[in-house]
């Protein structure tokens, strides 16, 4: 049985990582984000300081079950989604879902998938970066506020179907 679990964002990376990390590591993928703001509502409590409400993304229930099963009673989880703020949010949300007493989370940044780079990254894990996570969360909240609040004004005043911001 594996002693540690590595969680990446893309399932295409799992085979390469398994080859270089060996039998002491299980490798699983989140297949992108696993939670997000709700689809059919604003999902942000303005009254509570713009607090977001997250839901499991439809179709990701099986991914979450698989991650929980793979994590089992393991103490060390290496979170290795992409090294950008979206990846940091995926790592943060994954840690929240897999949180358990005595469990340790390590953030690993893979900048290339060579044996040397993978082993170097695994040898130098860091903590999750709350600033990078909050940066992604702030951008996501602003996207939602702009998309949900301003786009309807454009529809009524200018032309139906126009959107303002990244939210459709």
C-alpha positions in Angstrom: 0.0 0.0 0.0 1.1 3.5 -0.7 2.6 5.7 2.0 1.6 9.0 0.5 -0.8 10.4 -2.1 0.0 12.9 -4.8 -3.0 14.8 -6.3 -2.6 16.5 -9.6 -5.1 18.5 -11.7 -4.7 16.6 -15.0 -5.3 12.9 -15.3 -2.7 12.8 -18.2 0.1 13.5 -15.7 -0.7 10.6 -13.4 1.0 7.9 -15.5 4.3 9.9 -15.8 4.3 10.7 -12.0 3.6 7.0 -11.1 6.6 6.0 -13.2 9.0 8.4 -11.6 7.7 8.3 -8.0 7.4 4.5 -7.6 5.3 2.4 -5.3 5.5 4.6 -2.3 3.1 7.1 -3.9 -0.4 6.8 -5.2 -1.3 9.4 -7.8 -4.8 10.7 -8.5 -6.3 13.6 -10.4 -9.0 16.2 -9.6 -9.7 16.7 -13.3 -9.8 20.5 -12.8 -11.9 22.2 -10.2 -14.1 20.1 -7.9 -16.1 22.8 -6.2 -17.3 26.2 -7.5 -19.9 28.9 -6.9 -23.4 27.6 -7.5 -24.6 27.6 -11.1 -28.1 29.1 -10.7 -27.6 31.7 -8.0 -25.2 34.5 -7.0 -23.5 32.3 -4.4 -21.9 35.3 -2.6 -23.1 36.7 0.7 -22.4 40.4 0.3 -23.8 41.0 3.9 -21.1 38.6 5.2 -18.2 40.4 3.6 -18.5 38.8 0.2 -18.3 35.3 1.6 -18.6 32.7 -1.2 -20.8 29.7 -1.0 -19.3 26.7 -2.8 -21.0 23.6 -4.2 -19.6 20.4 -5.6 -19.5 20.8 -9.4 -22.0 18.6 -11.1 -20.3 15.3 -12.2 -17.4 15.7 -9.7 -19.0 13.5 -7.0 -17.2 10.4 -8.3 -13.9 12.2 -8.4 -14.3 13.3 -4.8 -15.3 9.8 -3.7 -12.1 8.4 -5.5 -9.9 11.1 -3.8 -11.3 10.2 -0.4 -10.9 6.5 -1.0 -7.3 7.0 -2.2 -6.5 9.3 0.8 -7.9 6.7 3.2 -5.9 6.9 6.4 -2.8 8.3 4.8 -1.1 11.1 6.7 0.8 12.8 3.9 -1.1 14.3 0.9 0.9 16.1 -1.7 -1.2 18.6 -3.6 0.2 19.2 -7.1 -2.3 21.0 -9.3 -0.9 23.5 -11.8 1.4 26.2 -10.3 -1.0 29.1 -10.9 -3.7 30.7 -8.8 -6.4 28.4 -10.3 -4.2 25.4 -9.3 -3.8 26.9 -5.8 -7.6 27.1 -5.5 -7.9 23.5 -6.6 -5.3 22.5 -4.0 -7.0 24.5 -1.3 -10.4 23.1 -2.0 -9.0 19.5 -2.2 -7.4 20.0 1.2 -10.7 21.2 2.6 -12.5 18.1 1.3 -9.8 15.7 2.5 -9.1 17.4 5.9 -8.7 14.9 8.7 -7.1 15.0 12.1 -3.3 14.3 11.9 -3.2 14.7 8.1 -0.5 16.9 6.6 -0.9 18.6 3.2 2.1 19.6 1.2 2.0 21.9 -1.9 4.2 20.7 -4.7 4.9 22.7 -7.9 5.7 20.8 -11.0 7.1 23.1 -13.7 8.0 20.3 -16.0 7.4 16.5 -16.0 10.9 15.2 -16.2 12.3 12.7 -13.6 14.8 15.3 -12.3 12.2 18.1 -12.0 9.6 15.8 -10.3 12.0 14.5 -7.7 13.3 18.0 -7.0 9.7 19.3 -6.5 8.8 16.4 -4.3 11.9 17.0 -2.2 11.0 20.7 -1.6 7.2 20.9 -0.9 5.8 24.0 0.7 2.7 25.0 2.5 -0.5 26.0 0.7 -0.3 29.7 -0.2 -3.3 31.6 1.3 -2.5 34.8 -0.6 -2.6 33.0 -4.0 -5.8 31.2 -3.0 -7.4 34.5 -1.9 -6.3 36.1 -5.1 -8.1 33.5 -7.2 -11.2 33.7 -4.9 -11.3 37.5 -5.2 -11.1 37.2 -9.0 -13.9 34.6 -9.0 -16.1 36.6 -6.8 -15.6 39.8 -8.9 -16.3 37.8 -12.0 -19.5 36.6 -10.5 -20.6 40.0 -9.2 -19.9 41.7 -12.5 -21.5 38.9 -14.6 -24.6 38.5 -12.5 -25.1 42.2 -11.6 -24.1 44.1 -14.7 -24.9 41.8 -17.6 -28.7 42.0 -17.1 -28.4 45.8 -17.2 -26.8 45.6 -20.6 -29.5 43.2 -21.8 -32.3 45.6 -20.8 -30.6 48.8 -22.0 -28.5 47.8 -25.0 -28.9 44.3 -26.4 -30.1 41.0 -25.2 -27.3 38.4 -24.8 -24.4 40.8 -24.2 -22.3 40.0 -21.2 -19.9 42.1 -19.2 -17.1 40.3 -17.6 -16.3 36.6 -17.7 -19.5 35.3 -16.3 -22.0 34.4 -19.0 
